[in-house]
Structures are given as structure tokens and as C-alpha cells.
Amino acid sequence: MIASVIISFYKNIEYLNLVLAGFERQSENDFEIIIADDGSDENVIKQIEELSTEFPFRVIHIWQEDKGFRKNKILNQAVVSSNSDYLIFIDGDCVPHSKFIEEHLSAKSK
């Protein structure tokens, strides 16, 4: 696995679906997705579990209890669970263009 894409996420499953669809169309395919969930409820967690099976890449869901805004804590947990040498961060409401990962990885060699 060359890259881990860490998506910060909180409750909005419709946006997450669009973001994941954007990653399905990437020119670079050697990556995993880590959803860093800052306290979504059980219904959303179930939807994420179902959604993760629909894509060709590995999806890891990291969750923490909702105790207010603790985005940085869940992002740190996502970093620890990563299985790659390169980390790419994106918010859960940003749909990536088709060369998003490729362009990030090409920047590492410059």
C-alpha cells in the first residue's frame, strides 16, 4: 500500500458517499481509505459499514465517542492505524478530482 487517505468525518453520510465515489475514479489505485469518525451515531456507523463494501479499495473506519469537537484526536488515531508510508488528509465534504492521489504522490519526489 503506497498511501493512506485519511478522511475526517462527522455524521454526513451523503457527502461521504460522494467523496468515496471520487476515490473510486482515481488514476492511482494503490491506496487505502481511513475514515476518521469524530462521534457519529449508530445509524451512521451501520451505513458506513455497508458503504465500505461497495468500493474496490480497503476502507477502515476509526470511531470515537462524541464528546464535542475532537477532530485532532481521531486523526491521530487514524495515523496510527495507517498501513502505508504516505498519508493524505482530506475532509469528509471534499470530493477529489481523478488525479488527487497521483498528484499528491508525485509531490513527494520533488
PyMOL CGO cylinders between C-alpha atoms (Angstrom):
from pymol import cmd
from pymol.cgo import CYLINDER

trace = [
    CYLINDER, 0.00, 0.00, 0.00, 1.63, 3.22, -1.12, 0.3, 1, 1, 1, 1, 1, 1,
    CYLINDER, 1.63, 3.22, -1.12, -0.76, 5.74, 0.52, 0.3, 1, 1, 1, 1, 1, 1,
    CYLINDER, -0.76, 5.74, 0.52, -3.38, 6.06, 3.22, 0.3, 1, 1, 1, 1, 1, 1,
    CYLINDER, -3.38, 6.06, 3.22, -6.07, 8.64, 2.62, 0.3, 1, 1, 1, 1, 1, 1,
    CYLINDER, -6.07, 8.64, 2.62, -7.47, 9.85, 5.92, 0.3, 1, 1, 1, 1, 1, 1,
    CYLINDER, -7.47, 9.85, 5.92, -10.94, 11.38, 5.70, 0.3, 1, 1, 1, 1, 1, 1,
    CYLINDER, -10.94, 11.38, 5.70, -12.11, 13.45, 8.66, 0.3, 1, 1, 1, 1, 1, 1,
    CYLINDER, -12.11, 13.45, 8.66, -15.80, 12.71, 9.09, 0.3, 1, 1, 1, 1, 1, 1,
    CYLINDER, -15.80, 12.71, 9.09, -18.80, 13.57, 11.24, 0.3, 1, 1, 1, 1, 1, 1,
    CYLINDER, -18.80, 13.57, 11.24, -22.32, 12.30, 10.53, 0.3, 1, 1, 1, 1, 1, 1,
    CYLINDER, -22.32, 12.30, 10.53, -22.90, 13.37, 6.90, 0.3, 1, 1, 1, 1, 1, 1,
    CYLINDER, -22.90, 13.37, 6.90, -23.12, 10.03, 5.08, 0.3, 1, 1, 1, 1, 1, 1,
    CYLINDER, -23.12, 10.03, 5.08, -24.38, 11.62, 1.82, 0.3, 1, 1, 1, 1, 1, 1,
    CYLINDER, -24.38, 11.62, 1.82, -21.19, 13.68, 1.48, 0.3, 1, 1, 1, 1, 1, 1,
    CYLINDER, -21.19, 13.68, 1.48, -19.04, 10.68, 2.42, 0.3, 1, 1, 1, 1, 1, 1,
    CYLINDER, -19.04, 10.68, 2.42, -20.64, 8.65, -0.35, 0.3, 1, 1, 1, 1, 1, 1,
    CYLINDER, -20.64, 8.65, -0.35, -19.68, 11.34, -2.88, 0.3, 1, 1, 1, 1, 1, 1,
    CYLINDER, -19.68, 11.34, -2.88, -16.13, 11.54, -1.51, 0.3, 1, 1, 1, 1, 1, 1,
    CYLINDER, -16.13, 11.54, -1.51, -15.68, 7.76, -1.73, 0.3, 1, 1, 1, 1, 1, 1,
    CYLINDER, -15.68, 7.76, -1.73, -17.09, 7.76, -5.27, 0.3, 1, 1, 1, 1, 1, 1,
    CYLINDER, -17.09, 7.76, -5.27, -14.40, 10.32, -6.15, 0.3, 1, 1, 1, 1, 1, 1,
    CYLINDER, -14.40, 10.32, -6.15, -11.73, 7.98, -4.82, 0.3, 1, 1, 1, 1, 1, 1,
    CYLINDER, -11.73, 7.98, -4.82, -13.16, 5.16, -6.90, 0.3, 1, 1, 1, 1, 1, 1,
    CYLINDER, -13.16, 5.16, -6.90, -12.22, 7.16, -10.02, 0.3, 1, 1, 1, 1, 1, 1,
    CYLINDER, -12.22, 7.16, -10.02, -8.56, 7.76, -9.13, 0.3, 1, 1, 1, 1, 1, 1,
    CYLINDER, -8.56, 7.76, -9.13, -5.74, 7.32, -11.66, 0.3, 1, 1, 1, 1, 1, 1,
    CYLINDER, -5.74, 7.32, -11.66, -3.59, 5.83, -8.83, 0.3, 1, 1, 1, 1, 1, 1,
    CYLINDER, -3.59, 5.83, -8.83, -5.13, 2.73, -7.25, 0.3, 1, 1, 1, 1, 1, 1,
    CYLINDER, -5.13, 2.73, -7.25, -2.60, 1.68, -4.60, 0.3, 1, 1, 1, 1, 1, 1,
    CYLINDER, -2.60, 1.68, -4.60, -4.21, 3.25, -1.53, 0.3, 1, 1, 1, 1, 1, 1,
    CYLINDER, -4.21, 3.25, -1.53, -6.47, 2.61, 1.42, 0.3, 1, 1, 1, 1, 1, 1,
    CYLINDER, -6.47, 2.61, 1.42, -9.12, 4.86, 2.93, 0.3, 1, 1, 1, 1, 1, 1,
    CYLINDER, -9.12, 4.86, 2.93, -9.29, 5.54, 6.66, 0.3, 1, 1, 1, 1, 1, 1,
    CYLINDER, -9.29, 5.54, 6.66, -12.47, 7.24, 7.83, 0.3, 1, 1, 1, 1, 1, 1,
    CYLINDER, -12.47, 7.24, 7.83, -11.67, 9.19, 11.00, 0.3, 1, 1, 1, 1, 1, 1,
    CYLINDER, -11.67, 9.19, 11.00, -15.12, 9.49, 12.58, 0.3, 1, 1, 1, 1, 1, 1,
    CYLINDER, -15.12, 9.49, 12.58, -15.50, 12.02, 15.40, 0.3, 1, 1, 1, 1, 1, 1,
    CYLINDER, -15.50, 12.02, 15.40, -18.58, 10.53, 17.03, 0.3, 1, 1, 1, 1, 1, 1,
    CYLINDER, -18.58, 10.53, 17.03, -21.27, 9.64, 14.51, 0.3, 1, 1, 1, 1, 1, 1,
    CYLINDER, -21.27, 9.64, 14.51, -24.29, 7.74, 15.84, 0.3, 1, 1, 1, 1, 1, 1,
    CYLINDER, -24.29, 7.74, 15.84, -25.06, 4.02, 15.43, 0.3, 1, 1, 1, 1, 1, 1,
    CYLINDER, -25.06, 4.02, 15.43, -27.21, 4.52, 12.33, 0.3, 1, 1, 1, 1, 1, 1,
    CYLINDER, -27.21, 4.52, 12.33, -24.39, 6.32, 10.52, 0.3, 1, 1, 1, 1, 1, 1,
    CYLINDER, -24.39, 6.32, 10.52, -21.86, 3.70, 11.66, 0.3, 1, 1, 1, 1, 1, 1,
    CYLINDER, -21.86, 3.70, 11.66, -24.02, 0.96, 10.15, 0.3, 1, 1, 1, 1, 1, 1,
    CYLINDER, -24.02, 0.96, 10.15, -24.30, 2.90, 6.88, 0.3, 1, 1, 1, 1, 1, 1,
    CYLINDER, -24.30, 2.90, 6.88, -20.51, 3.30, 6.75, 0.3, 1, 1, 1, 1, 1, 1,
    CYLINDER, -20.51, 3.30, 6.75, -20.06, -0.45, 7.24, 0.3, 1, 1, 1, 1, 1, 1,
    CYLINDER, -20.06, -0.45, 7.24, -22.44, -1.14, 4.35, 0.3, 1, 1, 1, 1, 1, 1,
    CYLINDER, -22.44, -1.14, 4.35, -20.91, 1.56, 2.16, 0.3, 1, 1, 1, 1, 1, 1,
    CYLINDER, -20.91, 1.56, 2.16, -17.34, 0.31, 2.68, 0.3, 1, 1, 1, 1, 1, 1,
    CYLINDER, -17.34, 0.31, 2.68, -18.05, -2.97, 0.91, 0.3, 1, 1, 1, 1, 1, 1,
    CYLINDER, -18.05, -2.97, 0.91, -19.10, -1.19, -2.30, 0.3, 1, 1, 1, 1, 1, 1,
    CYLINDER, -19.10, -1.19, -2.30, -15.65, 0.08, -3.26, 0.3, 1, 1, 1, 1, 1, 1,
    CYLINDER, -15.65, 0.08, -3.26, -12.57, -1.69, -4.68, 0.3, 1, 1, 1, 1, 1, 1,
    CYLINDER, -12.57, -1.69, -4.68, -10.18, -0.18, -2.12, 0.3, 1, 1, 1, 1, 1, 1,
    CYLINDER, -10.18, -0.18, -2.12, -9.77, -1.07, 1.53, 0.3, 1, 1, 1, 1, 1, 1,
    CYLINDER, -9.77, -1.07, 1.53, -11.87, 1.09, 3.88, 0.3, 1, 1, 1, 1, 1, 1,
    CYLINDER, -11.87, 1.09, 3.88, -11.02, 1.30, 7.58, 0.3, 1, 1, 1, 1, 1, 1,
    CYLINDER, -11.02, 1.30, 7.58, -13.47, 3.03, 9.92, 0.3, 1, 1, 1, 1, 1, 1,
    CYLINDER, -13.47, 3.03, 9.92, -11.97, 4.54, 13.09, 0.3, 1, 1, 1, 1, 1, 1,
    CYLINDER, -11.97, 4.54, 13.09, -14.58, 5.88, 15.52, 0.3, 1, 1, 1, 1, 1, 1,
    CYLINDER, -14.58, 5.88, 15.52, -14.58, 7.72, 18.83, 0.3, 1, 1, 1, 1, 1, 1,
    CYLINDER, -14.58, 7.72, 18.83, -17.44, 8.69, 21.11, 0.3, 1, 1, 1, 1, 1, 1,
    CYLINDER, -17.44, 8.69, 21.11, -18.97, 12.12, 20.55, 0.3, 1, 1, 1, 1, 1, 1,
    CYLINDER, -18.97, 12.12, 20.55, -17.62, 14.28, 23.37, 0.3, 1, 1, 1, 1, 1, 1,
    CYLINDER, -17.62, 14.28, 23.37, -17.51, 17.52, 21.46, 0.3, 1, 1, 1, 1, 1, 1,
    CYLINDER, -17.51, 17.52, 21.46, -15.13, 18.56, 18.70, 0.3, 1, 1, 1, 1, 1, 1,
    CYLINDER, -15.13, 18.56, 18.70, -12.10, 16.24, 18.97, 0.3, 1, 1, 1, 1, 1, 1,
    CYLINDER, -12.10, 16.24, 18.97, -11.09, 16.04, 15.33, 0.3, 1, 1, 1, 1, 1, 1,
    CYLINDER, -11.09, 16.04, 15.33, -7.35, 16.07, 16.02, 0.3, 1, 1, 1, 1, 1, 1,
    CYLINDER, -7.35, 16.07, 16.02, -7.59, 13.14, 18.42, 0.3, 1, 1, 1, 1, 1, 1,
    CYLINDER, -7.59, 13.14, 18.42, -9.40, 10.92, 15.91, 0.3, 1, 1, 1, 1, 1, 1,
    CYLINDER, -9.40, 10.92, 15.91, -6.99, 11.98, 13.15, 0.3, 1, 1, 1, 1, 1, 1,
    CYLINDER, -6.99, 11.98, 13.15, -4.08, 10.87, 15.34, 0.3, 1, 1, 1, 1, 1, 1,
    CYLINDER, -4.08, 10.87, 15.34, -5.79, 7.50, 15.85, 0.3, 1, 1, 1, 1, 1, 1,
    CYLINDER, -5.79, 7.50, 15.85, -6.21, 7.21, 12.08, 0.3, 1, 1, 1, 1, 1, 1,
    CYLINDER, -6.21, 7.21, 12.08, -2.50, 7.87, 11.54, 0.3, 1, 1, 1, 1, 1, 1,
    CYLINDER, -2.50, 7.87, 11.54, -1.63, 5.07, 13.97, 0.3, 1, 1, 1, 1, 1, 1,
    CYLINDER, -1.63, 5.07, 13.97, -3.90, 2.65, 12.08, 0.3, 1, 1, 1, 1, 1, 1,
    CYLINDER, -3.90, 2.65, 12.08, -2.33, 3.50, 8.71, 0.3, 1, 1, 1, 1, 1, 1,
    CYLINDER, -2.33, 3.50, 8.71, -0.60, 0.76, 6.73, 0.3, 1, 1, 1, 1, 1, 1,
    CYLINDER, -0.60, 0.76, 6.73, 1.46, 2.90, 4.36, 0.3, 1, 1, 1, 1, 1, 1,
    CYLINDER, 1.46, 2.90, 4.36, 4.42, 5.26, 4.11, 0.3, 1, 1, 1, 1, 1, 1,
    CYLINDER, 4.42, 5.26, 4.11, 2.45, 8.26, 2.84, 0.3, 1, 1, 1, 1, 1, 1,
    CYLINDER, 2.45, 8.26, 2.84, -0.54, 9.99, 4.40, 0.3, 1, 1, 1, 1, 1, 1,
    CYLINDER, -0.54, 9.99, 4.40, -3.00, 12.18, 2.53, 0.3, 1, 1, 1, 1, 1, 1,
    CYLINDER, -3.00, 12.18, 2.53, -5.63, 14.09, 4.51, 0.3, 1, 1, 1, 1, 1, 1,
    CYLINDER, -5.63, 14.09, 4.51, -8.99, 15.31, 3.22, 0.3, 1, 1, 1, 1, 1, 1,
    CYLINDER, -8.99, 15.31, 3.22, -12.21, 16.50, 4.84, 0.3, 1, 1, 1, 1, 1, 1,
    CYLINDER, -12.21, 16.50, 4.84, -15.41, 14.48, 4.54, 0.3, 1, 1, 1, 1, 1, 1,
    CYLINDER, -15.41, 14.48, 4.54, -17.10, 17.08, 2.35, 0.3, 1, 1, 1, 1, 1, 1,
    CYLINDER, -17.10, 17.08, 2.35, -14.37, 17.45, -0.31, 0.3, 1, 1, 1, 1, 1, 1,
    CYLINDER, -14.37, 17.45, -0.31, -14.76, 15.39, -3.47, 0.3, 1, 1, 1, 1, 1, 1,
    CYLINDER, -14.76, 15.39, -3.47, -11.34, 14.63, -5.00, 0.3, 1, 1, 1, 1, 1, 1,
    CYLINDER, -11.34, 14.63, -5.00, -10.58, 15.05, -8.70, 0.3, 1, 1, 1, 1, 1, 1,
    CYLINDER, -10.58, 15.05, -8.70, -9.38, 11.97, -10.59, 0.3, 1, 1, 1, 1, 1, 1,
    CYLINDER, -9.38, 11.97, -10.59, -5.64, 12.68, -10.13, 0.3, 1, 1, 1, 1, 1, 1,
    CYLINDER, -5.64, 12.68, -10.13, -5.84, 13.72, -6.47, 0.3, 1, 1, 1, 1, 1, 1,
    CYLINDER, -5.84, 13.72, -6.47, -3.73, 10.83, -5.15, 0.3, 1, 1, 1, 1, 1, 1,
    CYLINDER, -3.73, 10.83, -5.15, -1.39, 10.72, -8.15, 0.3, 1, 1, 1, 1, 1, 1,
    CYLINDER, -1.39, 10.72, -8.15, -0.58, 14.43, -7.78, 0.3, 1, 1, 1, 1, 1, 1,
    CYLINDER, -0.58, 14.43, -7.78, -0.01, 14.14, -4.03, 0.3, 1, 1, 1, 1, 1, 1,
    CYLINDER, -0.01, 14.14, -4.03, 2.35, 11.21, -4.53, 0.3, 1, 1, 1, 1, 1, 1,
    CYLINDER, 2.35, 11.21, -4.53, 4.26, 12.96, -7.33, 0.3, 1, 1, 1, 1, 1, 1,
    CYLINDER, 4.26, 12.96, -7.33, 4.89, 15.90, -4.97, 0.3, 1, 1, 1, 1, 1, 1,
    CYLINDER, 4.89, 15.90, -4.97, 6.79, 13.60, -2.59, 0.3, 1, 1, 1, 1, 1, 1,
    CYLINDER, 6.79, 13.60, -2.59, 9.60, 13.15, -5.10, 0.3, 1, 1, 1, 1, 1, 1,
    CYLINDER, 9.60, 13.15, -5.10, 10.12, 16.88, -5.68, 0.3, 1, 1, 1, 1, 1, 1,
]
cmd.load_cgo(trace, "trace")
